[in-house]
């Protein structure tokens, strides 16, 4: 068939619905340059779009709304051309076109097709159902992770691996999430009540022998949640340790996870079918770092997973899974692959004069074998290639910069929605902010603070450790408390800072409250009731609290690092002819003086420039940080991964 070109009256906008054309050699040109002018003669029938075949043919819009492809020499006969019959979805919107031969009597075919389409549209209008977004290409995706909310969660990793898979599944992909089946002997074990034993045990060779693991499975919200079961996952604490510190056998526990995750797509019948070999593995952090190494060293040499791809997702580069070099033999890898994980500490970092500094670094092995590398923000993707943010891996990551990307995490807008949040005193929205002050008053009452709606209320939610900049907050609090403000903190971590929070509450009884621990309801109430959210993190791969805050109209004041710099825009009152732009304040460098300076500007804006403050709130609430938006960006990286050949063949 000859190639087809498209021209039109009114530019490309009148032809945006032309998304699929089942023919060969179809060419399109954007905007006013649609078609090849030297071959196509533009024609208009009653103002309709005209399409012409290369050579001496034309395509016009038939009277019944279908596009017609006609040969000019056969125009009078009315036969020998093609009709572009529209294909519609359940709502009646045109989603594509199919070529139909234009033969005598074709008007009857088109009329009947039109009637059928009309009938389907009318029927669809009477049926309420959720519209699912279909993607152009679908993939078979396997997430490998140490935690996935709601089954297990200690931080942002659990949020990502609990939410992103659902968004990808809703877009038509087949998605499996593989994580351990943690049993702690308490109420938390009920989270796994819906998971059933697949009656499938496999043996994996590592740590000097055969290790038996079993699989449990739950199908929920379009995702196959697969849990690796082994006695090493059955103990009190969190996924990584307990009150005494990190578990000493974490290398063993997560080596089992990686081996089991590589076998799961091959052996587990889920929905009657295995996932097969053409999978896309998303290995999250060092706990899943052996997955790309195993694919390259154990499976590819035998022709298994030759069409698979692996993507390493770095949530926090500070944790790399480093152990003594002698433990390499426990990982179940061929001896010749030691170099992929080899790691030598610099002299200053060694424990004593006779220490050679030799070690194995699981995350390093993933970096040198994965097909692509992702981080959870664009800013963090750059930071990990620097000496300051690379934790010794910056040169290696810089060498792979061509396949390194950053995608900002999303948030669960069904859980974090001020217009429907059940945890807060009064619901509100971007169009009606009146409920926010009620949330503030309710928070002041609950925490025993004086009811002062005009006082700016500053909030902090997070771990009490060095990374989160708690030391800066501690040093700055005496000066901050001299102003007419209130400060509320929620978090746990370093006992030193927990004790300081208790002492500060006693010192500043009318201005400071510290809640030691973590409480979901209180975190929602602080997010809704605070005017300002403070985040002075030393590094922040993505950060979620600033996203929650902006959605709730709470203005973030953050240190300019990682995902904080990506997601918060500093307020500029002079932009857009005085209308202003920005969603908060970013301070740098990381110092007490710089942080206090940004806070004082925010406090002054809150007090003296109410209209500007409301503009900041509304711009933050209008931002789109949904998982749907993040999923679209992930799909682009998936496409790139399969365009390129495997990095390790």
C-alpha positions in Angstrom: 0.0 0.0 0.0 1.2 3.5 -0.8 2.2 5.7 2.1 -0.4 8.0 3.5 0.1 11.6 4.5 -2.2 13.9 6.5 -3.2 17.5 5.9 -5.9 19.5 7.5 -7.8 22.7 8.0 -7.0 24.2 11.3 -3.7 22.4 12.0 -3.0 19.3 13.9 -5.5 19.9 16.7 -8.3 18.7 14.4 -6.6 15.4 14.0 -5.3 14.6 17.5 -7.7 11.6 17.7 -5.9 9.9 14.8 -3.9 7.6 17.1 -3.9 4.3 15.3 -4.0 3.5 11.6 -3.7 -0.1 10.6 -1.8 0.2 7.4 1.9 0.4 6.4 4.1 3.5 5.9 1.9 6.1 7.6 3.6 9.4 8.0 2.6 12.4 10.1 3.9 15.9 10.4 3.2 18.3 13.2 1.1 21.5 13.2 0.9 23.3 9.9 3.5 21.1 8.2 1.2 18.0 8.0 1.7 16.0 4.8 4.0 16.3 1.9 2.8 19.5 0.1 4.3 18.5 -3.3 2.4 15.3 -3.4 -0.9 16.2 -1.7 -3.6 18.5 -2.9 -5.6 19.9 0.0 -9.3 19.8 -0.3 -12.2 20.6 2.0 -15.6 19.0 2.0 -18.0 21.1 4.1 -15.1 22.2 6.2 -13.9 18.7 7.0 -10.4 17.3 7.2 -8.9 16.1 3.9 -6.4 13.3 3.7 -4.6 12.4 0.5 -2.7 9.4 -0.6 0.8 10.0 -1.9 0.5 10.5 -5.6 -2.9 11.5 -7.0 -5.3 10.5 -4.3 -7.2 12.3 -1.6 -8.9 11.6 1.6 -12.0 13.5 2.8 -14.4 13.4 5.6 -17.6 11.6 4.7 -21.0 13.0 5.6 -21.5 10.5 8.4 -18.3 11.6 10.2 -15.9 8.9 8.9 -12.7 9.9 7.1 -12.6 8.7 3.5 -9.5 7.9 1.5 -10.2 8.3 -2.3 -8.2 8.0 -5.5 -8.7 11.2 -7.5 -9.2 9.3 -10.7 -11.9 7.2 -9.1 -13.6 10.0 -7.3 -16.6 10.0 -9.6 -17.1 6.3 -9.3 -17.0 6.4 -5.5 -15.2 3.1 -5.2 -11.6 1.9 -5.0 -10.8 4.1 -2.0 -10.7 3.5 1.8 -12.8 4.7 4.6 -11.2 5.6 8.0 -13.9 4.3 10.4 -13.5 5.8 13.9 -13.0 3.4 16.9 -14.6 4.7 20.1 -14.2 3.9 23.8 -17.0 3.4 26.3 -17.6 7.1 26.6 -18.0 7.6 22.9 -14.6 9.4 22.5 -12.7 8.6 19.3 -9.5 6.7 20.2 -8.4 5.6 16.7 -9.4 4.7 13.2 -9.5 1.6 11.1 -9.3 1.4 7.3 -12.4 0.1 5.6 -12.6 -0.6 1.8 -14.8 2.0 0.0 -17.0 -0.3 -2.2 -20.5 0.2 -3.6 -23.0 0.1 -0.9 -20.4 1.2 1.6 -22.8 3.9 2.9 -24.9 1.1 4.4 -21.9 -0.4 6.2 -21.0 3.0 7.6 -24.5 3.8 8.6 -24.9 0.5 10.5 -21.5 1.1 12.1 -22.6 4.5 13.2 -25.9 3.1 14.6 -23.9 0.4 16.5 -21.5 3.0 17.9 -24.4 5.2 19.0 -26.0 2.3 20.7 -22.9 1.4 22.5 -22.4 5.0 23.6 -25.9 5.2 24.9 -25.5 2.0 26.8 -22.2 3.1 28.3 -23.8 6.3 29.6 -26.0 4.3 31.8 -23.2 2.3 33.4 -21.0 3.8 36.0 -17.5 2.2 36.0 -14.0 3.2 36.7 -12.1 4.2 33.6 -8.7 2.5 33.3 -5.9 4.2 31.5 -4.3 2.0 28.9 -0.7 2.4 28.0 0.9 1.9 24.6 3.3 -0.9 25.6 2.8 -3.1 28.6 5.6 -4.9 30.5 6.0 -7.7 32.9 7.4 -6.1 36.0 8.9 -7.6 39.2 9.7 -5.4 42.1 12.2 -6.8 44.6 12.2 -5.0 47.9 12.8 -5.4 51.6 9.6 -3.6 52.5 6.2 -2.8 50.9 3.4 -0.9 52.6 1.0 -2.0 54.1 2.7 -5.3 54.9 6.0 -3.8 56.1 7.3 -0.2 56.2 10.0 1.8 58.0 10.2 4.8 55.6 10.0 6.0 52.0 11.0 2.6 50.5 7.9 1.0 51.8 5.7 3.8 50.5 7.2 3.5 47.0 7.0 -0.2 46.7 3.5 -0.2 48.1 2.1 2.5 45.8 4.0 2.5 42.5 3.2 -1.1 41.7 -0.6 -0.4 42.0 -0.3 2.6 39.6 1.6 0.6 37.1 -0.9 -2.3 37.3 -3.7 0.2 36.7 -2.0 1.3 33.5 -2.1 -2.2 32.1 1.2 -3.8 33.2 1.5 -7.2 34.9 3.2 -6.5 38.2 4.6 -8.7 41.0 6.2 -7.4 44.2 8.5 -9.8 46.0 9.4 -9.1 49.7 9.9 -11.1 52.9 7.1 -12.5 55.0 8.0 -10.8 58.3 6.3 -12.3 61.3 7.0 -10.5 64.6 4.6 -12.5 66.9 2.2 -9.6 67.3 -0.8 -7.8 65.9 1.2 -6.7 62.9 1.2 -10.3 61.6 -2.4 -9.8 60.7 -1.3 -7.8 57.7 -0.3 -11.1 56.0 -3.7 -12.8 56.8 -4.8 -12.5 53.2 -1.7 -14.2 51.8 -2.1 -17.9 51.0 0.6 -20.5 50.8 1.4 -21.3 47.2 2.6 -24.8 48.2 5.8 -24.1 46.3 9.1 -24.7 48.0 12.4 -24.2 46.2 16.0 -24.7 47.1 18.6 -22.0 46.6 22.3 -22.5 47.0 24.1 -20.0 49.2 25.9 -19.7 52.5 27.5 -23.1 52.0 24.4 -25.2 51.4 20.9 -25.5 50.2 18.4 -23.2 51.7 14.6 -23.9 51.5 12.2 -21.1 51.0 8.5 -21.0 50.5 6.2 -18.5 48.8 2.9 -16.9 49.9 0.7 -14.8 47.6 -2.0 -12.3 47.7 -3.6 -10.6 44.7 -4.7 -7.2 45.6 -5.5 -4.0 43.6 -4.2 -5.6 40.4 -0.8 -6.6 41.8 0.6 -10.0 42.7 2.1 -9.6 46.2 4.6 -12.5 46.7 6.1 -13.1 50.1 9.3 -15.2 50.6 9.0 -17.3 53.7 11.9 -18.4 55.8 12.5 -18.8 59.6 15.0 -15.9 59.4 12.2 -13.5 58.8 10.3 -14.6 61.9 11.5 -12.5 64.8 10.5 -9.4 66.7 11.7 -6.0 65.6 11.6 -4.3 62.2 12.8 -5.6 58.9 16.4 -4.7 59.6 16.9 -4.9 63.4 15.5 -4.4 66.9 16.3 -2.3 69.9 19.8 -3.8 70.1 20.7 -2.7 66.6 20.9 -4.2 63.1 20.5 -8.0 62.8 23.8 -9.7 62.4 22.5 -12.0 59.6 21.0 -9.4 57.3 23.3 -10.4 54.5 21.9 -13.9 54.7 18.3 -12.8 54.9 18.5 -10.5 51.9 20.6 -12.9 49.9 17.8 -15.4 50.3 15.3 -12.7 49.1 17.3 -12.1 45.9 17.7 -15.7 45.0 14.0 -16.4 45.6 13.0 -13.3 43.6 15.0 -14.5 40.6 13.2 -17.9 40.7 9.7 -16.6 41.4 8.9 -15.5 37.8 10.0 -18.9 36.5 8.2 -21.3 39.0 5.1 -19.5 40.4 1.8 -20.0 38.6 -0.1 -16.8 39.3 -3.4 -16.5 37.6 -2.6 -19.7 35.8 0.6 -18.5 34.2 4.1 -17.8 35.2 5.7 -14.4 34.6 8.2 -16.0 32.3 11.7 -14.9 31.4 11.0 -11.6 29.6 10.7 -9.6 32.9 11.8 -6.2 34.0 13.3 -6.5 37.5 13.2 -3.4 39.7 15.8 -4.0 42.4 15.3 -1.5 45.3 18.4 -0.5 47.4 21.1 -2.9 48.5 18.7 -5.4 49.9 17.7 -6.4 46.4 21.1 -5.5 44.9 22.1 -9.1 44.1 19.3 -9.5 41.6 21.1 -7.8 38.7 24.3 -9.6 39.7 22.6 -13.0 39.7 20.9 -12.3 36.3 24.3 -11.6 34.8 26.4 -14.3 36.5 24.0 -17.2 37.1 21.2 -17.0 34.5 22.6 -15.3 31.4 25.4 -17.8 30.8 22.8 -20.5 30.5 20.5 -18.6 28.2 17.9 -17.8 30.9 16.5 -14.3 31.3 18.4 -13.3 28.1 15.5 -10.9 27.2 15.1 -9.6 30.7 16.2 -6.3 32.0 17.1 -5.0 35.4 16.8 -1.5 36.9 18.5 -0.5 40.2 16.4 2.0 42.2 18.5 3.8 44.8 16.5 5.2 47.6 19.4 5.9 50.0 23.0 5.5 48.9 24.2 5.7 52.4 23.3 2.0 52.9 25.3 -0.2 50.7 25.3 -3.7 52.2 29.0 -3.8 52.9 30.5 -6.9 54.7 33.9 -8.5 55.1 35.5 -9.9 51.9 35.5 -13.4 53.2 31.6 -13.4 53.1 31.7 -13.4 49.3 31.6 -17.2 49.2 28.3 -17.1 51.0 26.4 -15.2 48.2 26.0 -18.1 45.8 27.9 -16.3 43.0 30.7 -17.7 40.7 34.2 -17.1 42.1 35.2 -15.1 38.9 32.5 -12.5 39.7 34.2 -11.3 42.9 35.5 -8.2 41.2 31.9 -6.9 40.6 31.4 -6.7 44.4 35.0 -6.0 45.5 35.4 -3.0 47.7 38.5 -1.5 49.4 38.1 1.0 52.2 40.5 4.0 52.1 43.2 4.0 54.7 41.6 6.5 57.0 38.5 4.3 57.2 40.2 1.1 58.3 39.9 -0.1 61.9 43.6 -0.8 62.6 47.1 -0.8 61.0 46.9 -4.4 59.8 43.4 -4.0 58.3 43.6 -4.3 54.5 40.2 -2.7 54.1 38.9 -5.5 51.7 35.2 -6.0 51.6 32.2 -6.8 49.4 29.7 -4.1 48.5 26.4 -5.4 47.3 25.2 -2.1 46.0 28.4 -1.6 44.0 27.7 -5.0 42.4 24.2 -3.8 41.4 25.6 -0.6 39.9 28.0 -2.4 37.6 25.5 -5.0 36.4 22.1 -3.3 36.2 20.9 -2.2 32.8 19.7 1.2 34.1 19.9 3.1 37.4 17.1 5.3 38.9 17.0 7.5 42.0 13.9 9.0 43.6 14.5 12.5 42.4 16.5 14.3 39.7 18.5 16.3 42.3 19.6 13.1 44.1 20.6 11.6 40.8 23.1 14.4 40.5 24.2 14.5 44.1 25.3 10.8 44.2 27.8 11.5 41.4 29.5 14.1 43.6 32.2 13.5 46.3 29.9 14.9 49.0 26.9 12.7 48.1 28.4 9.6 46.5 29.6 7.8 49.7 32.6 6.5 47.8 30.6 5.4 44.7 30.6 8.7 43.0 33.2 7.9 40.3 31.5 4.6 39.5 28.1 6.3 39.3 29.5 9.1 37.2 30.8 6.5 34.7 27.2 5.3 34.3 25.7 8.7 34.1 24.2 8.0 30.6 21.8 5.4 32.1 21.2 7.3 35.4 17.9 9.1 35.9 15.8 10.5 38.7 12.1 10.4 39.1 10.3 12.1 42.0 8.2 9.9 44.2 4.5 10.3 44.3 2.0 10.4 47.2 -1.2 8.5 47.8 -3.8 11.2 47.2 -6.5 9.0 48.6 -4.9 8.9 52.0 -3.4 12.4 51.9 -6.4 14.5 50.9 -7.5 17.5 53.0 -10.9 17.4 51.5 -11.6 13.9 52.8 -9.0 13.2 55.5 -10.8 11.5 58.4 -7.9 12.2 60.8 -8.3 16.0 60.8 -10.8 18.2 62.6 -12.2 20.0 59.5 -11.9 19.2 55.8 -10.9 21.9 53.4 -9.7 22.4 49.8 -7.9 24.8 47.5 -11.2 26.5 46.8 -12.3 26.7 50.5 -9.4 27.1 53.0 -11.7 28.0 55.9 -11.2 24.5 57.5 -7.5 24.9 57.9 -7.6 27.3 60.8 -10.1 24.9 62.5 -7.5 22.2 62.2 -4.9 24.5 63.7 -7.1 25.3 66.7 -7.9 21.6 67.2 -4.2 20.7 67.2 -3.4 23.4 69.7 -6.2 22.1 72.0 -5.1 18.5 71.7 -1.5 19.3 72.5 -2.3 21.7 75.3 -1.0 24.8 73.6 -2.6 28.2 74.1 -5.3 28.8 71.4 -3.7 31.5 69.3 -4.8 31.2 65.7 -2.7 34.3 64.7 0.6 32.7 65.9 2.4 31.0 63.1 2.6 27.3 63.9 5.8 25.5 62.8 5.8 21.7 62.4 8.4 19.0 62.1 7.8 15.3 61.3 10.6 12.8 60.9 13.3 10.7 62.4 15.4 12.3 65.1 18.9 11.8 63.6 21.8 13.6 62.1 20.5 13.2 58.5 17.4 15.2 59.3 19.2 18.2 60.7 17.8 17.8 64.2 21.1 19.3 65.6 20.3 22.6 63.7 16.8 22.7 65.2 18.2 22.1 68.6 20.7 25.0 68.3 18.1 27.3 66.8 15.2 26.7 69.1 16.2 29.2 71.9 16.3 32.1 69.3 13.2 30.9 67.5 11.2 30.8 70.8 11.9 34.5 71.4 9.4 35.2 68.6 5.6 34.8 68.9 5.5 31.4 67.3 4.6 27.8 68.3 6.6 24.7 67.4 5.4 21.1 67.3 7.7 18.1 66.6 6.8 14.5 66.0 9.5 11.8 65.7 11.7 9.2 67.3 15.3 8.1 66.9 18.5 9.2 68.7 17.8 9.1 72.5 19.8 12.3 72.9 17.3 14.2 70.8 14.3 12.5 72.3 15.4 13.7 75.7 16.1 17.2 74.3 12.5 17.3 73.0 11.1 16.5 76.4 13.3 19.1 78.0 12.4 21.8 75.5 8.7 21.2 76.2 9.3 21.8 79.8 11.3 25.0 79.1 8.9 26.5 76.6 5.5 25.3 77.9 3.4 27.7 75.9 5.3 27.4 72.7 6.8 24.0 72.2 5.4 20.5 72.1 7.4 17.3 71.3 5.7 14.0 70.6 8.3 11.2 71.0 7.4 8.2 68.8 5.3 8.0 65.6 1.5 8.3 65.3 -0.2 8.3 61.9 -3.2 10.4 63.2 -0.9 13.0 64.8 1.2 13.3 61.6 -2.0 14.1 59.6 -3.1 16.6 62.3 0.3 18.4 62.3 0.4 18.4 58.5 -3.1 20.0 58.4 -2.8 22.3 61.4 0.7 23.7 60.9 1.3 26.8 58.9 5.0 26.0 58.1 6.7 22.6 57.8 10.5 22.7 58.6 12.8 20.2 56.9 16.5 21.0 57.4 17.8 17.6 56.1 21.5 17.3 55.3 20.5 15.0 52.4 17.1 13.9 51.3 16.8 11.5 48.3 13.2 12.5 47.8 11.3 13.4 50.9 7.6 12.9 51.2 6.6 15.2 54.1 7.1 18.4 52.0 4.7 16.9 49.4 2.1 16.1 52.0 2.5 19.6 53.4 2.0 21.4 50.1 -1.1 19.3 49.4 -2.5 20.4 52.7 -1.6 24.1 52.2 1.2 24.0 54.7 4.2 26.0 53.5 7.6 24.1 53.5 10.9 25.7 54.5 13.6 23.2 53.4 17.3 22.9 52.9 18.2 22.9 49.2 19.2 19.3 48.7 18.0 16.3 46.7 14.3 16.0 46.3 13.6 19.0 48.5 15.2 21.3 46.0 13.3 19.5 43.1 9.9 19.8 44.6 9.8 23.1 46.5 10.1 26.4 44.6 11.3 29.5 46.6 8.7 32.3 46.9 9.3 35.3 44.6 6.8 38.1 45.3 7.8 40.1 42.2 7.2 37.4 39.6 4.3 37.6 37.1 3.8 41.3 37.5 3.5 41.1 41.3 1.3 38.1 41.5 4.2 36.0 42.8 5.4 32.5 42.3 6.7 29.7 44.5 5.5 27.2 47.0 7.8 27.8 50.0 11.4 28.7 50.9 14.7 27.0 50.2 17.7 27.9 52.3 21.4 27.2 51.7 24.0 26.6 53.0 23.1 24.3 55.8 23.5 26.4 58.9 21.6 27.7 61.8 21.7 31.2 60.6 20.5 30.4 57.1 17.7 28.3 58.5 16.6 31.0 60.9 16.7 33.6 58.1 14.4 31.6 55.9 12.0 30.9 58.8 11.9 34.6 59.7 11.0 35.6 56.2 8.2 33.0 56.1 6.9 34.2 59.5 6.9 37.8 58.3 5.1 36.9 55.1 2.5 34.9 57.1 1.8 37.9 59.4 2.0 40.9 57.1 1.2 39.6 53.6 -1.9 37.4 53.9 -2.8 37.5 50.2 0.8 36.4 49.2 0.6 33.7 51.8 -2.7 32.4 50.4 -1.2 32.3 47.0 1.8 30.2 48.2 -0.7 27.8 49.8 -2.8 27.4 46.7 0.1 27.0 44.4 1.4 24.1 46.6 -2.0 22.5 46.8 -2.3 22.6 42.9 0.9 20.7 42.4 0.6 17.2 40.8 2.7 14.7 42.7 0.5 11.7 42.2 1.8 8.2 41.6 0.0 8.2 38.2 2.3 11.0 37.2 5.4 9.1 38.4 4.3 5.9 36.7 4.3 7.7 33.3 7.9 8.7 33.8 8.8 5.1 34.9 7.3 3.8 31.7 9.7 6.0 29.7 12.7 4.5 31.5 11.3 1.0 30.9 11.1 1.7 27.2 14.8 2.9 27.2 15.8 -0.2 29.1 14.4 -2.5 26.4 15.6 -0.3 23.5 19.2 -1.0 24.6 20.7 -4.5 24.6 21.4 -6.0 28.0 24.3 -4.3 29.7 25.8 -7.7 30.7 25.1 -10.4 28.1 
